């Protein structure tokens, strides 16, 4: 009987200890999300309009407090444009430009009174998608053309914590997309402003 109680107590202690370790690890993983506006600039044609920006991310904070952290971002940006120039990847005037940007980098977070401030540098890959029209023997076809570019994202932000692991965020950011081949980009640079939140799963 005593042996059964000892085994039961050891089992309970092991499960509790394992759960505590898992909870501690999961509390280091955050999932930021935000929506905002993207303002492109620097292209040969200034006809690209402001667009909608959606941010999702996975962030690892190895230690609490003022410390380094690591973040993977997926940013989806949609802009509309009115005209294109020669040597452009699209031949569609008044079209839509969709950008998917994958970034991975390191940042630093610091507590400042009631809020936390952070800065982040993330290199990555940007995938621009355009519509392109072809006319062959009177048959018009609309295809989607994609181009990949090296990207660099520089961002900073403010977090206001409503709970220990939940905060409202404001994040300005800057994107630079590197040119490729001989054509020019419609969106070589952009300034972005987004509002959202960051939280853990548990």
C-alpha positions as CSV (number, residue, x, y, z in Angstrom):
1,X,0.0,0.0,0.0
2,X,2.8,2.4,0.9
3,X,4.5,1.6,-2.4
4,X,1.4,2.5,-4.3
5,X,1.2,5.9,-2.5
6,X,4.9,6.6,-3.2
7,X,4.4,5.8,-6.9
8,X,1.3,8.0,-7.0
9,X,3.0,10.9,-5.4
10,X,6.0,10.6,-7.7
11,X,3.7,10.5,-10.7
12,X,1.8,13.6,-9.6
13,X,5.0,15.5,-8.9
14,X,6.5,14.5,-12.3
15,X,3.3,15.6,-14.2
16,X,3.2,18.9,-12.2
17,X,6.8,19.6,-12.9
18,X,6.5,18.8,-16.6
19,X,3.5,21.1,-16.9
20,X,5.3,23.9,-15.1
21,X,8.2,23.6,-17.5
22,X,5.9,23.5,-20.5
23,X,4.0,26.6,-19.2
24,X,7.3,28.4,-18.6
25,X,8.5,27.6,-22.2
26,X,5.1,28.6,-23.8
27,X,5.2,31.9,-21.9
28,X,8.3,32.9,-23.9
29,X,6.4,32.5,-27.2
30,X,4.3,35.5,-28.4
31,X,2.0,35.8,-31.4
32,X,1.8,39.5,-32.6
33,X,-0.9,40.5,-35.0
34,X,-1.8,43.8,-36.5
35,X,-3.6,45.7,-39.3
36,X,-2.4,49.0,-40.8
37,X,-1.7,51.2,-43.7
38,X,1.3,51.0,-46.1
39,X,2.6,54.0,-48.0
40,X,4.9,53.2,-50.9
41,X,7.4,55.6,-52.3
42,X,10.5,55.9,-54.4
43,X,9.3,54.2,-57.6
44,X,9.6,55.6,-61.1
45,X,5.9,56.2,-61.1
46,X,4.2,57.8,-58.1
47,X,0.7,56.3,-59.1
48,X,0.8,53.5,-56.5
49,X,-1.8,54.2,-53.8
50,X,-1.7,53.6,-50.1
51,X,-2.6,50.0,-49.2
52,X,-3.8,47.7,-46.6
53,X,-1.2,45.9,-44.5
54,X,-1.8,42.7,-42.4
55,X,0.9,41.5,-40.0
56,X,1.2,38.1,-38.3
57,X,4.3,36.9,-36.4
58,X,5.9,34.5,-34.1
59,X,8.2,35.9,-31.5
60,X,10.5,34.2,-29.0
61,X,11.6,36.0,-25.8
62,X,14.3,33.9,-24.2
63,X,14.4,36.1,-21.1
64,X,11.9,38.6,-19.5
65,X,12.6,42.3,-19.0
66,X,15.0,44.4,-21.0
67,X,16.5,41.8,-23.4
68,X,17.0,40.6,-27.0
69,X,14.2,38.7,-28.8
70,X,13.7,37.0,-32.1
71,X,10.8,37.3,-34.5
72,X,9.5,35.8,-37.7
73,X,7.0,38.0,-39.6
74,X,4.6,37.4,-42.5
75,X,3.4,40.7,-43.8
76,X,0.7,40.9,-46.5
77,X,0.3,44.2,-48.4
78,X,-2.2,45.1,-51.1
79,X,-1.8,48.3,-53.1
80,X,-3.7,49.6,-56.2
81,X,-2.0,51.6,-59.0
82,X,-3.3,53.7,-61.9
83,X,-0.5,53.5,-64.4
84,X,2.6,51.5,-65.2
85,X,5.8,52.5,-66.9
86,X,7.7,50.8,-69.7
87,X,9.9,47.9,-68.5
88,X,7.5,47.0,-65.8
89,X,6.7,43.4,-64.8
90,X,3.0,44.1,-65.6
91,X,1.2,45.5,-68.6
92,X,-2.1,46.2,-66.8
93,X,-3.0,49.8,-66.1
94,X,-5.2,50.5,-63.0
95,X,-4.3,47.1,-61.4
96,X,-3.5,45.6,-58.1
97,X,-0.1,44.8,-56.6
98,X,0.0,42.1,-53.9
99,X,3.1,41.7,-51.7
100,X,3.9,38.8,-49.4
101,X,7.0,39.5,-47.2
102,X,8.7,36.9,-45.0
103,X,11.2,38.3,-42.5
104,X,13.3,36.9,-39.7
105,X,15.4,39.0,-37.4
106,X,16.4,40.1,-33.9
107,X,15.2,43.0,-31.8
108,X,15.6,44.6,-28.4
109,X,12.8,45.4,-25.9
110,X,13.0,47.8,-22.9
111,X,10.5,48.8,-20.3
112,X,9.8,52.5,-20.0
113,X,7.2,53.3,-17.3
114,X,3.8,51.9,-18.2
115,X,4.9,50.7,-21.6
116,X,7.6,48.7,-23.3
117,X,9.5,50.0,-26.3
118,X,11.2,47.8,-28.9
119,X,13.3,48.0,-32.1
120,X,13.7,45.3,-34.7
121,X,15.8,44.6,-37.8
122,X,14.6,41.8,-40.1
123,X,16.0,40.7,-43.5
124,X,13.8,38.6,-45.7
125,X,12.1,37.8,-49.0
126,X,9.4,39.8,-50.7
127,X,7.1,38.2,-53.3
128,X,5.4,40.7,-55.5
129,X,2.4,39.5,-57.5
130,X,1.0,41.3,-60.6
131,X,-1.7,40.6,-63.2
132,X,-0.4,40.4,-66.8
133,X,-2.6,40.2,-69.9
134,X,-1.7,38.3,-73.1
135,X,-3.6,38.3,-76.4
136,X,-3.0,35.4,-78.6
137,X,-5.2,35.0,-81.7
138,X,-7.9,37.1,-80.2
139,X,-7.9,35.0,-77.0
140,X,-7.2,37.2,-74.0
141,X,-5.6,35.6,-71.0
142,X,-4.9,37.1,-67.6
143,X,-2.0,35.5,-65.8
144,X,-0.4,36.2,-62.4
145,X,3.3,37.1,-62.5
146,X,5.4,36.9,-59.4
147,X,8.8,38.4,-58.7
148,X,11.0,37.7,-55.7
149,X,13.2,40.4,-54.1
150,X,15.5,40.6,-51.1
151,X,13.8,42.8,-48.5
152,X,14.9,44.6,-45.3
153,X,12.4,45.6,-42.6
154,X,13.2,48.1,-39.9
155,X,10.6,48.6,-37.2
156,X,10.0,49.9,-33.8
157,X,7.0,50.0,-31.5
158,X,5.2,50.6,-28.3
159,X,3.4,47.9,-26.2
160,X,0.8,48.7,-23.5
161,X,0.2,45.6,-21.3
162,X,-3.4,45.0,-20.2
163,X,-2.3,41.7,-18.6
164,X,1.0,40.0,-18.0
165,X,1.1,38.3,-21.4
166,X,-1.3,40.5,-23.4
167,X,-0.5,44.0,-24.9
168,X,-1.9,46.5,-27.4
169,X,0.7,47.6,-29.9
170,X,1.5,50.4,-32.2
171,X,4.3,49.6,-34.7
172,X,5.7,52.0,-37.4
173,X,8.0,50.2,-39.9
174,X,10.0,50.7,-43.1
175,X,10.5,48.3,-46.0
176,X,13.2,48.3,-48.6
177,X,13.0,45.9,-51.6
178,X,16.1,45.3,-53.6
179,X,15.8,45.7,-57.5
180,X,16.1,42.6,-59.6
181,X,17.2,42.3,-63.3
182,X,16.5,45.3,-65.5
183,X,13.0,46.2,-64.5
184,X,12.1,48.7,-61.8
185,X,9.8,48.1,-58.8
186,X,6.5,49.7,-58.3
187,X,7.1,49.5,-54.5
188,X,10.8,49.8,-53.8
189,X,10.2,51.4,-50.4
190,X,7.3,51.9,-48.0
191,X,6.5,53.4,-44.7
192,X,3.9,51.5,-42.7
193,X,1.8,52.1,-39.5
194,X,0.0,49.3,-37.8
195,X,-2.1,48.7,-34.7
196,X,-2.6,45.4,-33.1
197,X,-1.9,43.1,-30.1
198,X,0.6,40.5,-28.9
199,X,-0.1,37.6,-26.6
200,X,0.9,34.1,-25.7
201,X,-1.3,31.0,-26.1
202,X,-1.3,30.1,-22.4
